[in-house]
């Protein structure tokens, strides 16, 4: 009798340890695969996933790097469905067969479908089918025939009618063993690829400080960075031209309401920057006077922005790590006789700036 009771107890224990035998509400189950996403690869060194990301797609590959399927989770503000807005969010997967898997995550500020429906250039993913190798997963930024009359070459252009919808990329660094009779937990860290640059132009000529206007200038970022591989590295590409999605002017007035100084501003979004030892391989920023066609500034943008890492000396960031962690850049150009004399790389949250003389980067 004692042996019979022991066998019954063991069978009951086995039943309760199996996900198949547990109650139907799998959200309450501790079995299956749980994926946590975090976005702390930033200068704040804080997890901002819930505040920035609105849609995430998880690509699942087997141990040989062959595509299995995707899972998605998206916020829907219209319905109040906002699962990603919680620090406790985990993607719960219960239908993968036992085995070893690899993961790639792509994320936006909204669902991928919603991002494709917005105006302007879009990040487009390759369509995968079961069994396709991981290396076929790529992301390409839309481009079109150049509309930049001030450019010498007819480079393809990234539409500037709206800011780019932010792209994040993350990838598991090792195989993850999934066994559905237990709990498997993995965390995928995301890196932000989409960058924002605000340019401000100031006139140093005493008699022209109130006269500068942003419409007097054309602004271009030129870089061959519009195609991303499965591992987020850049693939060979054409030189793309990015132009402002927004231009505006600000004014300083005296007590009598007379404008004493004007500043011209432009906002641009662009894809991931890679820093190269060879200066001519880095992204180029060009500012031109629209009336005269003269070049106000032409600088090695990647190197200029990378100098912002000096504001974070305690972390000893390399140029590339700083560029990948940072996403919101500010450059102030100070112009005399129509040509920039120096520029300030600014980090607003730290009230930090570094001056770059023309001779260094022109």
C-alpha positions in Angstrom: 0.0 0.0 0.0 2.8 2.4 0.8 4.4 1.7 -2.6 1.1 2.4 -4.3 0.7 5.7 -2.5 4.3 6.7 -3.4 3.6 6.0 -7.1 0.5 8.1 -7.0 2.3 11.0 -5.4 5.1 10.9 -8.0 2.6 10.8 -10.9 0.8 13.8 -9.4 4.0 15.7 -9.1 4.9 15.0 -12.8 1.5 16.2 -13.9 1.9 19.5 -12.1 5.4 20.0 -13.5 4.1 19.8 -17.1 2.9 22.9 -18.9 0.5 20.7 -20.8 -1.3 19.7 -17.6 -1.5 23.2 -16.1 -4.5 25.5 -16.3 -5.3 27.0 -19.7 -4.4 30.6 -18.7 -0.7 30.4 -19.8 -0.1 34.0 -18.7 -0.1 32.5 -15.1 2.2 29.7 -16.1 5.8 29.6 -15.1 6.6 27.3 -18.0 7.9 28.2 -21.5 10.2 30.9 -22.8 10.3 34.4 -21.4 12.1 37.1 -23.3 12.9 40.4 -21.6 14.0 43.4 -23.7 16.0 46.3 -22.4 17.4 49.5 -23.9 20.1 50.6 -21.6 22.9 50.9 -24.2 22.7 54.7 -24.0 24.5 57.6 -22.4 22.0 57.6 -19.5 23.0 54.0 -18.8 19.3 53.4 -17.8 16.7 51.0 -19.2 14.5 53.2 -21.4 12.7 50.4 -23.2 9.3 51.1 -21.8 9.5 54.9 -22.5 10.9 54.7 -26.1 9.9 51.4 -27.8 6.3 50.9 -29.0 6.7 47.8 -31.1 9.0 44.8 -31.1 9.5 41.8 -33.5 11.4 38.7 -32.3 12.9 36.6 -35.0 13.6 33.0 -33.9 16.3 30.8 -35.5 17.3 27.3 -34.7 20.7 26.1 -33.6 21.9 26.1 -37.2 20.8 29.7 -37.7 17.8 28.7 -39.8 14.6 30.8 -39.5 11.8 29.3 -37.5 9.2 32.1 -37.0 8.5 35.5 -35.6 6.6 36.8 -32.6 5.4 40.4 -32.2 4.2 42.7 -29.4 3.0 46.2 -30.1 1.4 49.1 -28.1 -1.9 50.3 -29.4 -2.6 53.8 -27.9 -6.0 53.9 -29.6 -7.3 50.9 -27.6 -5.2 51.5 -24.5 -3.3 48.3 -25.1 0.2 49.3 -23.9 2.0 46.1 -22.8 5.5 47.5 -23.6 5.0 50.5 -21.3 5.6 48.3 -18.2 9.0 47.5 -16.7 7.7 44.0 -16.0 6.9 43.2 -19.6 8.2 39.8 -20.8 7.3 38.2 -24.1 6.0 34.8 -23.2 6.3 32.0 -25.7 4.9 28.5 -25.2 4.7 26.9 -28.6 8.4 26.4 -29.5 9.5 22.8 -29.6 12.2 21.9 -27.1 15.6 22.8 -28.6 18.3 25.4 -28.9 17.5 28.8 -30.4 19.0 32.1 -31.4 17.1 35.4 -31.4 17.2 38.8 -33.3 14.9 41.6 -32.2 14.0 44.6 -34.3 12.0 47.4 -32.7 10.4 50.8 -33.6 8.4 53.5 -31.8 5.3 51.8 -33.1 4.4 48.5 -34.8 6.3 47.7 -37.9 3.1 47.9 -40.0 2.3 51.3 -38.5 5.9 52.5 -39.3 5.5 51.4 -42.9 2.3 53.5 -43.2 3.9 56.8 -42.1 5.2 59.5 -44.5 8.8 59.7 -45.5 11.6 57.2 -45.7 11.1 53.8 -44.0 13.3 51.0 -42.8 12.3 47.9 -44.7 13.1 44.3 -43.6 13.6 41.4 -45.9 10.9 38.8 -45.8 12.0 35.5 -44.4 10.6 32.0 -45.0 11.0 28.9 -42.8 14.5 27.5 -43.2 16.1 30.7 -44.5 19.5 31.4 -43.1 19.8 34.2 -40.5 22.2 36.1 -42.8 19.2 36.8 -45.1 17.7 39.1 -42.5 18.6 42.7 -43.5 17.2 46.2 -43.1 17.3 48.8 -45.9 16.5 52.5 -45.7 14.3 53.9 -48.5 16.0 56.1 -51.0 14.9 58.0 -54.1 16.4 60.0 -56.9 18.3 63.1 -55.7 16.3 66.2 -55.2 19.3 68.1 -53.8 20.1 70.6 -56.5 23.1 71.9 -54.5 24.8 68.5 -54.5 27.5 68.0 -57.1 26.7 64.3 -57.6 23.2 62.8 -58.1 23.4 60.8 -54.9 20.2 58.9 -53.9 18.3 60.8 -51.2 16.5 59.8 -48.0 13.1 61.4 -48.0 12.9 64.2 -45.5 9.1 64.8 -45.2 9.2 63.4 -41.7 11.8 62.2 -39.2 12.8 58.6 -39.5 10.9 56.2 -37.3 13.5 55.0 -34.7 15.0 51.6 -35.3 16.5 49.4 -32.6 18.4 46.2 -33.0 19.2 43.4 -30.6 20.6 39.9 -30.8 21.2 36.9 -28.5 24.9 36.2 -28.1 24.6 32.5 -27.4 22.3 29.6 -28.0 19.3 29.4 -25.6 18.0 26.0 -24.6 14.2 25.9 -24.4 12.4 23.1 -22.6 8.7 23.6 -22.3 8.4 21.6 -19.1 10.3 24.3 -17.3 11.0 28.0 -17.4 13.6 29.5 -19.8 14.5 33.2 -19.4 16.6 35.3 -21.8 17.3 39.0 -22.1 18.0 40.9 -25.3 19.7 44.2 -25.2 18.8 46.7 -27.9 20.9 49.4 -29.6 19.4 52.4 -31.2 20.4 53.0 -34.8 18.5 56.1 -35.7 20.2 59.4 -34.8 19.1 63.0 -34.5 21.2 66.1 -35.2 20.3 69.7 -34.5 22.4 72.3 -36.3 22.4 76.0 -35.2 24.1 78.7 -37.2 25.2 82.0 -35.6 26.6 85.0 -37.4 29.7 86.6 -35.8 29.6 89.7 -38.0 28.4 92.5 -35.8 26.3 94.1 -38.6 24.7 90.8 -39.6 23.8 89.0 -36.4 20.2 89.8 -36.7 20.0 88.9 -40.4 20.8 85.2 -40.6 17.9 83.0 -41.7 17.8 79.2 -42.1 16.2 79.4 -45.6 19.5 81.0 -46.8 21.2 77.6 -46.4 21.1 74.0 -47.7 22.2 71.3 -45.2 23.4 67.8 -46.2 24.7 64.7 -44.5 26.3 62.3 -46.9 27.1 58.7 -45.8 26.8 55.2 -47.2 25.0 53.8 -44.2 21.5 52.8 -45.4 21.8 49.0 -45.4 22.1 47.0 -42.2 23.0 43.3 -42.0 21.5 40.7 -39.6 24.1 41.5 -36.9 23.6 45.3 -37.3 26.8 45.9 -39.2 26.7 48.2 -42.2 26.6 46.6 -45.7 28.1 48.2 -48.8 25.8 50.9 -50.0 25.6 54.1 -52.2 26.3 57.4 -50.6 23.0 58.6 -49.3 22.0 62.2 -48.8 20.0 63.2 -45.7 18.5 66.7 -45.6 16.5 68.5 -42.8 12.9 67.4 -41.9 12.5 70.7 -40.1 14.0 74.2 -40.3 13.3 77.2 -38.0 14.7 80.5 -36.8 15.0 81.9 -33.3 15.4 85.6 -32.3 16.8 87.6 -29.4 15.2 91.0 -28.9 16.2 94.0 -26.9 13.9 95.9 -24.5 12.4 97.8 -27.3 11.5 94.7 -29.3 14.2 95.1 -31.9 15.9 91.8 -33.0 19.5 91.9 -32.0 20.5 88.4 -32.9 19.0 85.6 -35.0 20.0 81.9 -35.0 19.2 79.5 -37.9 18.3 75.9 -37.0 17.9 72.6 -38.9 16.9 69.2 -37.6 18.0 66.0 -39.4 17.6 62.3 -38.7 19.9 59.6 -40.1 21.0 56.0 -39.7 23.8 54.5 -37.6 27.3 56.2 -37.8 30.5 54.1 -38.1 33.8 55.8 -37.2 36.7 55.0 -39.5 40.4 55.8 -39.2 40.3 56.9 -42.9 38.7 60.4 -42.7 37.2 60.1 -46.2 35.1 57.1 -45.2 33.3 59.0 -42.5 29.9 60.8 -42.8 30.3 64.3 -44.3 28.2 67.3 -43.2 27.9 70.1 -45.8 26.3 73.5 -45.3 26.0 75.8 -48.4 24.7 79.3 -49.0 21.7 78.9 -51.3 22.2 82.2 -53.0 25.9 82.2 -53.7 26.5 78.4 -53.8 29.5 78.9 -51.5 30.4 76.2 -49.0 29.8 77.6 -45.5 31.1 74.3 -43.9 32.2 70.9 -44.8 33.3 68.7 -41.9 34.0 65.1 -41.0 30.7 64.7 -39.1 31.4 61.3 -37.5 34.7 62.5 -36.0 33.2 65.8 -34.8 30.3 64.1 -33.0 32.5 61.4 -31.6 34.4 64.1 -29.6 31.4 64.3 -27.4 32.7 61.2 -25.6 35.1 63.5 -23.7 32.1 64.6 -21.6 32.0 61.0 -20.3 35.7 60.5 -19.4 34.8 58.3 -16.4 33.5 55.6 -18.8 36.4 55.7 -21.3 34.1 55.2 -24.3 35.7 54.5 -27.6 34.5 56.6 -30.5 32.3 53.8 -31.7 30.7 53.0 -28.4 29.9 56.7 -27.8 28.3 57.0 -31.3 26.2 53.9 -30.7 25.1 55.0 -27.2 24.3 58.6 -28.2 21.4 59.5 -30.4 20.7 63.2 -29.9 23.5 65.5 -31.2 23.9 69.3 -31.3 26.3 71.3 -33.4 26.6 75.1 -33.3 28.4 76.8 -36.1 29.8 80.4 -35.8 30.1 82.1 -39.1 32.2 85.2 -40.1 32.3 86.5 -43.7 30.1 83.6 -44.8 32.5 80.8 -43.6 32.5 79.0 -40.3 35.2 79.9 -37.8 34.6 77.3 -35.2 31.9 74.9 -34.1 30.7 73.8 -30.6 29.7 70.1 -30.1 27.1 70.4 -27.3 25.6 68.0 -24.9 22.6 69.8 -23.5 21.9 67.6 -20.5 25.4 68.2 -19.1 25.7 71.8 -20.2 28.9 70.6 -21.8 30.5 71.9 -25.0 33.7 71.5 -26.9 35.0 74.0 -29.5 36.3 72.8 -32.8 38.3 75.2 -34.9 37.9 75.3 -38.6 41.4 74.3 -39.3 40.9 71.0 -37.5 38.1 69.6 -39.6 37.7 71.6 -42.8 
